[in-house]
Amino acid sequence: MCRILGTIAAGADRPDPAELAAVSARQRHGGPDEHHVLTGPGWSLGCDRLAVTDPCGGRQPYRLPHLPGILAVLNGEIYNHAELRRALAARGHRFPDRCDGTVLPALYAEYGPAFAEHLDGMFAVAILDLRPGSAQLVLAVDDMGMKPVYFHHDPYDGSTRFASEIPALLAFEGVRISPRDDALDTVLATRTSFSTHTALEGVSVLPPGATALVRPGSAPVVRRRGLRPGGTPAGNTHDTHDTHDTHDTHDTQNTQDILRHEVRRLAHAEVPVCAITSGGLDSGLVTALAAEHARETDAPPLHTFHLTYRGKWPDSEAAFARSVARRARTVHHEVSVDPDELPSLLTRTVRHLGQPNADPITLSTYALFRAVRQNGFTVALAGDGADELFGGYDRMRAALAAPAGADWAGAYADSLSAAPRLLRDHLYTANYRAHIADQGSAADRIEQELRSAEAVGADRLTAMTAFETRWRLPAYHLRRVDHLSMAWAVEARMPFCQPSVVAHARALPTAARTGKRALYEAGTELLPAGVLRRPKQPFTLPLAAMLAPGSPLLDTVRDLLSPARLVLGGKVRADRVHKLLARHLERPSHHDALALWALAVHELWTEVVQGMRIPVGCAA
């Protein structure tokens, strides 16, 4: 797990070392163990390493003596590297160490840009091919988008720059920042930026399962990859099974066995491994199976981590997390955060993410991984991805229950928002409302994608799962987990996002992947009954209570939503935002609190992003 960076241009000048140092400093928190950058005429390639696999080897950028013209850097983990190394060695390649990324130059030499189709893992890879007549940069990310890479192409000089984090990318002098006009609407309508866009004009993110080819002086050419070895489509959006409503124990046993295999595979590391235990079904299954593996291999007991806030707050999951830990016999850490620290946590999370994310879970995520690192752990197993794959969201059930002819897609899109469509229209100035109506909202594009999928024959659940896994999961969850875990040099591994689990979930009958039925049945013998019976609850901040009178975050939000700020922005009516805040203070509501929070996060982001052009480090 690392942070990577680089450039390619048509000119013969070497990149400025001071500029590259500034870029690296912005993401060094994610790779504190080693730092190396190579440069040449018109190119650079660098890495800040977090040493996980073969900590004593694996110096990046990777180079092999017999392939001097191919350089590679890797952010992530390649789980099938031993198998690839054996196959490549049989073809005459030799490797200096056991590090997973060392195979990349040889793999590229054999397969060219199709090399990524042979990788099993979570990864963002950059290959620089400097061989005569074939100079190019190749960027590739895993099928689920667990490891992001951001890039900027300058149309004036033809240069392309990339980095693992937006703040680092903005430290390149040639990257000009300009917040997108629709960034506020996107945050309110979908809580974060979707698709290949970020909240900044000119800054793109490589979509899941994609490879980009960049020739010197030319714009990146991005394509989605096809079939993986074994026939599993990368980014597949269509089921090939009969979506009948039957289910049997064979499906359940398969679910448990496949998940058990992935948990055991991901629990193997040469550094200390722990698990995140929220108290819910998804993380509970990962915890139970990881603890089982530790016992069966005579390893030390698994350590688990759960976050709480000091004082009495509603919707605490601490008792459920303790119940899971007791059943699994783990060494449990209940991390208690002082609510007075939340304003500073907000600023730090917005800075690390580089763009607005309206989910208050960001603060909890950042604080939790801080505790993981401070307790000596480098790898953490997490339960992200289960809801998207196994139909766990209430909005999915509501859409499936909607009668024929109902506007289920519109209701589904509205359920993703921090502020519903009617409230957004009410808060916007006339000019901004007209601008969004003319350009189209992210919510409109989501509705259209869902309707289009249904129109070509996909059932509703398949359409929703395709959207969730292709766009929302990587943008809303996986980038957050990546940035906020790596803010503390912790590698988060997600068993539910592995190819075998993804393929299994997509092949289940509709009934088994609605409401996570297959997972509940798989957890019957592994989890306490109370955890299996409890209502679904996201791991997040008790936002309505935290924005109540006298609460620690209220003053921060009130300052960020001051009339002077909002009038200057020209997008929302300050008087109506003030009335919304007054209504919430009189009758605290989660829905009003979330809308206010999203507005405040966007305002803070617009302030923070202006300072990102200053080439200084972004300390955790």
C-alpha positions as a printed Julia matrix, in Angstrom:
620×3 Matrix{Float64}:
   0.0     0.0     0.0
   1.5     3.29   -1.06
   0.96    6.69   -2.58
   2.04    7.18   -6.2
   2.67   10.18   -8.45
   4.09   11.01  -11.85
   4.07   13.03  -15.06
   4.47   12.57  -18.79
   4.98   15.36  -21.33
   6.21   15.87  -24.87
   9.07   18.15  -23.87
  12.66   17.2   -23.08
  12.89   19.05  -19.76
  13.21   17.11  -16.53
  10.48   17.83  -13.96
  11.45   20.18  -11.14
  12.63   18.13   -8.09
  11.23   20.74   -5.69
   7.82   20.48   -7.31
   7.84   16.68   -7.06
   8.91   16.94   -3.42
   5.93   19.2    -2.75
   3.57   16.71   -4.38
   5.01   13.85   -2.35
   4.77   15.83    0.88
   1.02   16.19    0.4
   0.5    12.41    0.53
   3.49   11.21    2.57
   1.17   10.33    5.46
   0.03    7.33    3.38
   3.55    6.14    2.62
   5.86    6.97    5.51
   8.29    4.06    5.14
  10.14    4.94    1.91
  10.2     7.71   -0.69
  11.7     7.48   -4.17
  11.18    9.47   -7.37
  12.8     8.83  -10.74
  12.89   11.48  -13.47
  13.99   11.83  -17.07
  13.34   14.0   -20.11
   9.61   14.73  -20.02
   8.69   12.21  -17.3
   8.68   11.4   -13.61
   7.49    8.47  -11.52
   7.44    8.3    -7.73
   6.16    6.45   -4.72
   5.72    7.0    -0.99
   5.66    3.49    0.4
   3.78    1.87    3.23
   5.68   -1.42    3.57
   3.25   -4.33    3.95
   4.32   -7.15    1.6
   8.02   -8.04    1.86
   8.81   -4.97    3.99
  12.55   -5.35    3.43
  12.23   -5.58   -0.37
  10.03   -3.98   -2.95
  11.73   -0.65   -3.52
   9.63    1.52   -5.83
   9.59    2.5    -8.63
   9.97   -1.16   -9.6
  12.69   -1.92  -12.18
  14.04   -5.25  -13.4
  17.6    -5.42  -14.79
  16.53   -7.27  -17.93
  13.69   -4.76  -18.6
  15.37   -1.37  -18.15
  12.79    0.55  -20.19
   9.78   -0.37  -18.02
   9.12    1.31  -14.67
   6.16    0.7   -12.37
   4.63    1.99   -9.14
   1.79    0.43   -7.15
  -0.71    1.61   -4.59
  -2.52   -1.38   -3.11
  -2.05   -5.12   -2.85
  -1.79   -7.82   -5.52
  -3.03  -11.0    -3.87
  -2.09  -13.38   -6.68
   1.5   -12.13   -7.0
   3.03  -15.48   -6.02
   1.11  -17.26   -8.79
   2.07  -14.55  -11.29
   5.71  -14.71  -10.23
   5.85  -18.46  -10.86
   4.25  -18.1   -14.29
   6.52  -15.22  -15.28
   9.62  -17.0   -13.98
   8.73  -19.93  -16.23
   8.88  -17.48  -19.13
  12.41  -16.4   -18.2
  11.83  -13.41  -15.92
  13.83  -13.05  -12.71
  12.86  -11.12   -9.59
  15.01   -9.67   -6.79
  12.47  -10.03   -3.96
   9.02  -11.31   -2.91
   7.2    -8.0    -3.07
   3.89   -8.12   -4.92
   4.59   -5.14   -7.18
   7.91   -6.47   -8.4
   6.06   -8.61  -10.95
   4.54   -5.56  -12.68
   7.34   -4.71  -15.18
   7.5    -8.34  -16.35
   3.73   -8.64  -16.5
   3.56   -5.5   -18.65
   6.37   -6.78  -20.88
   4.33   -9.91  -21.56
   0.85   -8.45  -21.95
   1.22   -4.71  -22.55
  -1.68   -2.52  -21.35
  -3.75   -5.7   -20.82
  -1.54   -6.57  -17.82
  -4.21   -5.39  -15.37
  -6.59   -8.12  -16.53
  -4.29  -10.63  -14.8
  -4.24   -8.9   -11.42
  -6.29  -10.03   -8.44
  -6.29   -7.39   -5.73
  -6.96   -3.76   -4.93
  -4.67   -1.54   -6.91
  -3.84    1.67   -8.68
  -0.86    1.0   -10.94
   1.22    3.32  -13.11
   3.51    1.83  -15.76
   5.96    4.07  -17.58
   7.1     2.48  -20.85
  10.26    4.26  -21.99
  11.32    1.79  -24.64
  12.24    3.37  -28.0
   9.18    3.88  -30.18
   6.64    2.97  -27.51
   6.87    5.74  -24.89
   3.65    5.89  -22.92
   2.15    6.04  -19.44
  -0.39    3.39  -18.48
  -2.69    3.85  -15.47
  -4.97    1.07  -14.21
  -7.25    0.55  -11.21
  -8.99   -2.54   -9.82
 -12.47   -3.63  -10.87
 -14.22   -2.13   -7.82
 -12.22    1.1    -7.63
 -10.82    0.41   -4.17
  -7.61    2.32   -4.96
  -8.18    5.63   -6.75
  -5.84    7.6    -8.97
  -6.51   11.22   -9.96
  -5.13   12.83  -13.1
  -5.02   16.17  -14.91
  -4.29   16.79  -18.58
  -3.11   20.24  -19.57
  -4.51   20.96  -23.06
  -2.03   23.81  -23.55
   1.25   21.94  -23.22
  -0.06   18.37  -23.55
   1.29   17.21  -20.18
  -0.49   14.74  -17.92
   0.03   14.51  -14.18
  -1.34   12.02  -11.67
  -1.35   11.33   -7.93
  -3.13    9.17   -5.36
  -4.78   12.14   -3.68
  -6.27   15.4    -4.93
  -4.26   17.66   -2.58
  -1.07   16.07   -3.92
  -2.17   16.51   -7.54
  -2.88   20.18   -6.89
   0.7    20.69   -5.73
   1.82   20.31   -9.36
   2.3    23.82  -10.63
   0.66   23.04  -13.96
  -2.63   21.93  -12.36
  -5.03   24.87  -12.29
  -7.96   24.52   -9.92
 -11.49   25.64  -10.62
 -14.42   24.3    -8.59
 -17.15   22.9   -10.82
 -20.27   25.05  -11.04
 -22.45   22.06  -10.18
 -20.34   20.94   -7.18
 -22.81   22.27   -4.6
 -25.8    20.7    -6.33
 -23.93   17.39   -6.62
 -23.09   17.38   -2.91
 -26.68   18.13   -1.95
 -28.17   15.73   -4.5
 -25.79   12.76   -4.12
 -23.53   13.66   -1.14
 -20.34   13.41   -3.21
 -19.02   13.54   -6.78
 -19.87   10.55   -8.95
 -18.71    9.29  -12.33
 -15.21   10.23  -13.53
 -15.69   13.8   -12.35
 -14.4    15.31   -9.16
 -15.6    18.58   -7.66
 -12.8    20.33   -9.58
 -12.76   21.17  -13.27
  -9.91   19.4   -15.04
  -9.31   16.84  -12.29
 -10.58   13.37  -13.18
 -10.56   10.03  -11.39
 -10.05    6.76  -13.21
 -13.32    4.76  -13.04
 -13.44    1.22  -11.61
 -12.01   -1.48  -13.85
 -10.44    1.03  -16.23
  -7.09    1.5   -17.92
  -5.8     4.81  -19.31
  -3.17    5.1   -22.04
  -1.25    8.38  -22.21
   1.14    9.19  -25.04
   3.51   12.14  -24.58
   1.65   15.3   -25.53
  -1.73   13.56  -25.93
  -4.79   13.38  -23.71
  -5.42   10.15  -21.75
  -7.49    7.53  -23.55
  -9.6     5.71  -20.95
 -11.26    2.36  -21.55
 -13.12   -0.1   -19.37
 -11.54   -3.53  -19.33
 -13.27   -6.68  -20.56
 -13.27  -10.2   -19.18
 -10.99  -11.15  -16.33
  -9.17  -14.5   -16.44
 -11.78  -17.08  -15.55
 -14.57  -15.25  -17.34
 -15.65  -12.77  -14.68
 -16.44   -9.49  -16.41
 -14.77   -6.41  -14.97
 -17.51   -4.01  -14.02
 -20.18   -6.47  -15.19
 -23.63   -4.94  -14.88
 -25.83   -7.83  -15.97
 -26.74  -11.07  -14.27
 -26.65  -14.32  -16.23
 -28.82  -16.29  -13.82
 -32.54  -16.77  -13.6
 -33.77  -14.15  -11.11
 -36.31  -16.45   -9.51
 -37.45  -16.08   -5.93
 -36.25  -19.39   -4.52
 -33.4   -19.89   -2.13
 -31.81  -22.87   -0.44
 -29.17  -23.64    2.16
 -26.67  -24.46   -0.59
 -26.57  -20.77   -1.54
 -26.14  -19.82    2.13
 -23.31  -22.28    2.68
 -21.61  -21.06   -0.48
 -21.89  -17.48    0.74
 -20.25  -18.34    4.05
 -17.53  -20.47    2.47
 -16.63  -17.88   -0.16
 -16.52  -15.07    2.39
 -14.48  -17.26    4.76
 -11.94  -17.9     2.0
 -11.55  -14.21    1.24
 -11.29  -13.18    4.89
  -8.56  -15.75    5.47
  -6.71  -14.66    2.35
  -6.85  -11.0     3.29
  -5.98  -11.67    6.94
  -2.55  -12.91    5.88
   0.06  -10.16    6.12
   3.61   -9.56    7.28
   2.43   -6.73    9.53
  -0.13   -6.65   12.37
  -3.76   -7.13   11.25
  -6.95   -6.09   13.06
 -10.66   -5.73   12.21
 -13.14   -2.86   12.28
 -16.24   -3.92   14.24
 -19.18   -1.53   14.03
 -21.68   -3.86   15.66
 -23.58   -4.59   12.45
 -23.94   -7.66   10.27
 -21.28   -6.92    7.63
 -18.34   -6.08    9.86
 -19.57   -8.74   12.3
 -19.21  -11.48    9.69
 -15.71  -10.29    8.77
 -14.76  -10.13   12.45
 -16.12  -13.59   13.27
 -14.37  -15.24   10.32
 -11.08  -13.44   10.94
 -11.12  -14.44   14.61
 -11.92  -18.03   13.61
  -8.92  -18.0    11.28
  -6.63  -16.66   14.01
  -7.65  -19.46   16.36
  -7.28  -22.21   13.77
  -3.79  -21.05   12.78
  -2.64  -20.56   16.4
  -2.09  -16.88   15.69
  -2.48  -14.26   18.44
  -6.1   -13.31   19.17
  -7.66  -10.87   16.71
  -7.89   -7.24   17.86
 -11.09   -5.35   17.03
 -11.82   -1.62   17.04
 -15.06    0.28   17.58
 -15.59    4.04   17.81
 -17.81    5.84   20.32
 -18.19    9.43   21.52
 -17.79   10.5    25.11
 -21.05   11.25   26.85
 -24.53    9.93   26.11
 -25.52   10.05   22.46
 -28.38    8.36   20.62
 -27.97    5.33   18.34
 -24.8     4.03   19.98
 -23.72    0.65   18.62
 -21.12    0.0    21.29
 -23.12   -2.74   23.02
 -23.59   -4.61   19.73
 -19.89   -4.33   18.91
 -18.98   -5.69   22.34
 -21.4    -8.55   21.78
 -19.73   -9.45   18.47
 -16.28   -9.22   20.06
 -17.27  -11.46   22.99
 -18.76  -14.08   20.68
 -15.65  -14.02   18.46
 -13.29  -13.88   21.48
 -11.32  -10.89   20.23
  -9.24   -8.32   22.07
 -11.68   -5.43   21.8
 -10.77   -1.74   21.71
 -13.57    0.74   22.34
 -12.2     4.05   21.11
 -13.83    7.06   22.75
 -13.56   10.44   21.0
 -14.11   13.75   22.76
 -16.91   15.59   20.91
 -15.02   18.86   21.42
 -12.48   17.54   18.88
 -15.06   17.23   16.11
 -14.6    20.7    14.55
 -10.89   20.06   14.01
 -11.65   16.55   12.7
 -14.0    18.09   10.15
 -11.29   20.35    8.74
  -8.78   17.5     8.56
 -11.16   15.11    6.81
 -12.18   17.69    4.19
  -8.5    18.37    3.52
  -7.61   14.7     3.17
 -10.57   13.91    0.91
  -9.83   16.85   -1.38
 -13.48   17.24   -2.31
 -16.72   17.49   -0.35
 -18.32   14.35    1.05
 -21.52   15.1     2.96
 -21.55   11.91    5.02
 -20.65   12.7     8.64
 -19.17    9.2     8.81
 -15.96   10.8     7.53
 -15.14   12.12   10.99
 -15.75    8.73   12.6
 -13.68    6.96    9.94
 -10.71    9.29   10.38
 -10.74    8.98   14.19
 -11.13    5.21   14.07
  -8.14    4.62   11.79
  -6.09    6.98   13.92
  -6.72    4.69   16.88
  -5.87    1.61   14.79
  -2.48    3.09   13.89
  -1.76    4.35   17.38
  -2.3     0.82   18.68
   0.31   -0.57   16.31
  -1.76   -2.03   13.46
  -1.01   -1.51    9.77
  -3.79   -3.61    8.16
  -7.49   -3.46    9.06
 -10.25   -5.72    7.71
 -13.54   -3.9     7.03
 -17.06   -4.82    5.91
 -17.62   -2.24    3.16
 -19.44   -3.31   -0.01
 -21.95   -5.77    1.42
 -25.0    -3.5     1.19
 -24.36   -2.7    -2.46
 -23.86   -6.32   -3.48
 -26.48   -8.0    -1.29
 -29.3    -5.45   -1.49
 -29.0    -4.13    2.04
 -30.28   -0.58    1.67
 -33.82    0.45    2.57
 -34.02    2.38   -0.71
 -33.55   -0.91   -2.57
 -36.41   -2.57   -0.74
 -38.63    0.47   -1.35
 -37.82    0.41   -5.07
 -38.58   -3.31   -5.33
 -41.9    -2.77   -3.54
 -42.97    0.09   -5.82
 -45.79   -0.95   -8.17
 -45.42   -0.99  -11.93
 -45.66    2.51  -13.35
 -44.47    4.19  -10.15
 -41.51    6.59  -10.31
 -39.22    4.28   -8.39
 -36.08    5.67  -10.06
 -36.88    9.24   -9.02
 -37.58    8.17   -5.45
 -34.39    6.12   -5.43
 -32.29    9.07   -6.61
 -33.89   11.34   -4.01
 -33.05    8.87   -1.25
 -29.35    9.33   -2.06
 -29.49   13.05   -1.39
 -28.42   15.15    1.56
 -31.26   17.52    0.63
 -34.27   16.27   -1.36
 -35.04   17.87   -4.71
 -37.83   20.13   -3.36
 -35.59   21.43   -0.58
 -32.72   22.06   -3.01
 -34.99   24.07   -5.29
 -36.22   26.02   -2.26
 -32.7    26.87   -1.06
 -31.13   27.79   -4.42
 -31.02   31.31   -5.76
 -33.0    31.85   -8.95
 -29.82   32.02  -11.02
 -28.34   28.82   -9.62
 -31.65   26.98   -9.94
 -31.83   28.0   -13.59
 -28.2    26.97  -14.16
 -28.77   23.48  -12.75
 -32.0    23.11  -14.73
 -30.1    24.01  -17.89
 -27.04   21.84  -17.25
 -28.81   18.95  -15.54
 -28.31   17.62  -12.06
 -26.38   14.54  -10.97
 -29.72   13.29   -9.67
 -31.18   13.52  -13.19
 -28.33   11.45  -14.59
 -28.8     8.78  -11.92
 -32.53    8.53  -12.66
 -31.79    8.2   -16.36
 -29.24    5.43  -15.81
 -31.65    3.44  -13.67
 -34.51    3.83  -16.13
 -32.29    2.96  -19.08
 -31.11   -0.25  -17.41
 -34.69   -1.31  -16.75
 -35.69   -0.37  -20.31
 -33.17   -2.81  -21.82
 -34.44   -5.69  -19.72
 -32.52   -5.56  -16.44
 -34.67   -6.18  -13.36
 -34.76   -3.39  -10.79
 -32.4    -5.04   -8.34
 -29.83   -5.65  -11.07
 -30.14   -2.04  -12.23
 -29.66   -0.73   -8.69
 -26.77   -3.06   -7.91
 -25.03   -2.08  -11.14
 -25.34    1.62  -10.32
 -24.3     1.16   -6.69
 -21.2    -0.9    -7.45
 -20.08    0.98  -10.55
 -20.52    4.55   -9.31
 -21.72    5.07   -5.76
 -19.61    2.48   -3.89
 -16.24    3.7    -5.23
 -17.09    7.4    -5.05
 -18.96    7.56   -1.77
 -17.41    4.75    0.29
 -14.18    3.36   -1.12
 -12.4     6.66   -1.76
 -13.36    7.78    1.74
 -12.0     4.58    3.27
  -8.81    4.79    1.2
  -8.03    8.43    1.99
  -8.95    8.39    5.67
  -7.27    5.08    6.46
  -4.12    6.11    4.6
  -4.18    9.43    6.42
  -2.85    7.27    9.26
  -0.84    4.79    7.13
  -3.36    1.99    7.61
  -4.23   -0.4     4.79
  -7.95   -1.2     4.77
  -8.81   -4.55    3.2
 -12.4    -5.34    2.18
 -13.36   -9.02    1.71
 -16.81   -8.17    0.27
 -15.16   -6.31   -2.63
 -13.11   -9.29   -3.81
 -13.95  -10.79   -7.24
 -15.19  -14.15   -5.93
 -17.66  -12.48   -3.52
 -18.81  -10.02   -6.2
 -19.39  -12.82   -8.73
 -21.2   -14.94   -6.12
 -23.5   -12.09   -5.1
 -24.4   -11.34   -8.71
 -25.24  -15.0    -9.33
 -27.62  -15.34   -6.37
 -31.39  -15.45   -6.91
 -33.19  -12.15   -6.34
 -34.65  -13.25   -3.01
 -31.24  -14.17   -1.62
 -29.69  -10.81   -2.46
 -32.6    -8.69   -1.25
 -32.27   -7.34    2.26
 -28.97   -9.26    2.63
 -30.88  -12.48    3.26
 -27.92  -14.6     2.18
 -25.66  -12.79    4.65
 -28.1   -13.05    7.54
 -28.37  -16.78    6.98
 -24.6   -17.08    6.65
 -24.24  -15.33   10.01
 -26.69  -17.51   11.93
 -23.97  -19.66   13.5
 -21.36  -16.91   13.71
 -23.04  -13.87   15.28
 -25.12  -13.14   18.39
 -28.87  -13.27   17.87
 -29.22   -9.66   18.99
 -26.96   -8.48   16.18
 -28.91  -10.49   13.61
 -32.28   -9.14   14.84
 -31.33   -5.47   15.18
 -32.48   -2.89   12.62
 -29.96   -1.73   10.04
 -27.97    1.28   11.22
 -25.02    2.95    9.47
 -21.75    3.52   11.33
 -21.82    7.29   11.55
 -22.07   10.41   13.69
 -25.28   11.13   15.68
 -25.63   14.26   13.56
 -28.97   15.66   14.68
 -27.85   15.54   18.31
 -24.41   16.93   17.48
 -26.07   19.98   15.86
 -28.52   20.6    18.69
 -28.23   23.75   20.9
 -25.11   23.57   23.04
 -23.58   20.76   20.98
 -19.94   20.83   19.87
 -20.5    21.21   16.13
 -23.26   23.8    16.08
 -20.99   26.86   16.26
 -18.82   25.51   13.45
 -21.78   24.89   11.16
 -23.35   28.25   12.03
 -20.11   30.05   11.15
 -19.76   28.19    7.87
 -23.35   29.09    6.96
 -23.11   32.75    7.87
 -25.03   35.09    5.51
 -21.8    36.79    4.42
 -20.35   33.48    3.19
 -23.51   32.33    1.45
 -24.18   35.63   -0.27
 -20.62   35.65   -1.57
 -21.1    32.19   -3.04
 -24.28   33.27   -4.83
 -25.77   29.76   -5.02
 -28.14   29.55   -2.04
 -30.44   32.03   -0.36
 -28.97   32.92    3.01
 -32.39   33.76    4.49
 -33.79   30.34    3.67
 -30.72   28.53    5.0
 -31.09   30.55    8.21
 -34.75   29.48    8.49
 -33.74   25.85    7.93
 -31.22   26.11   10.76
 -33.78   27.76   13.03
 -36.29   25.0    12.28
 -33.73   22.34   13.14
 -32.8    24.03   16.41
 -36.46   24.2    17.39
 -37.24   20.61   16.35
 -33.99   18.66   15.75
 -34.33   16.48   12.66
 -31.83   14.15   10.99
 -33.01   15.25    7.54
 -32.57   18.96    8.26
 -29.28   18.31   10.04
 -27.92   16.41    7.03
 -28.86   19.21    4.61
 -27.19   21.78    6.86
 -24.15   19.56    7.21
 -23.8    19.16    3.44
 -24.02   22.93    2.94
 -21.4    23.48    5.64
 -19.04   20.83    4.24
 -19.24   22.44    0.79
 -18.49   25.87    2.25
 -15.51   24.53    4.18
 -14.24   22.72    1.1
 -14.34   25.88   -1.01
 -12.18   27.53    1.65
  -9.76   24.64    2.11
  -9.28   24.0    -1.6
  -7.97   27.52   -2.13
  -5.04   26.71    0.14
  -4.21   23.49   -1.66
  -2.13   25.35   -4.23
   0.44   26.14   -1.53
   3.15   23.43   -1.82
   3.3    22.34    1.79
   2.73   18.99    3.44
  -0.73   17.87    4.48
  -0.1    16.59    7.99
  -2.47   14.11    9.56
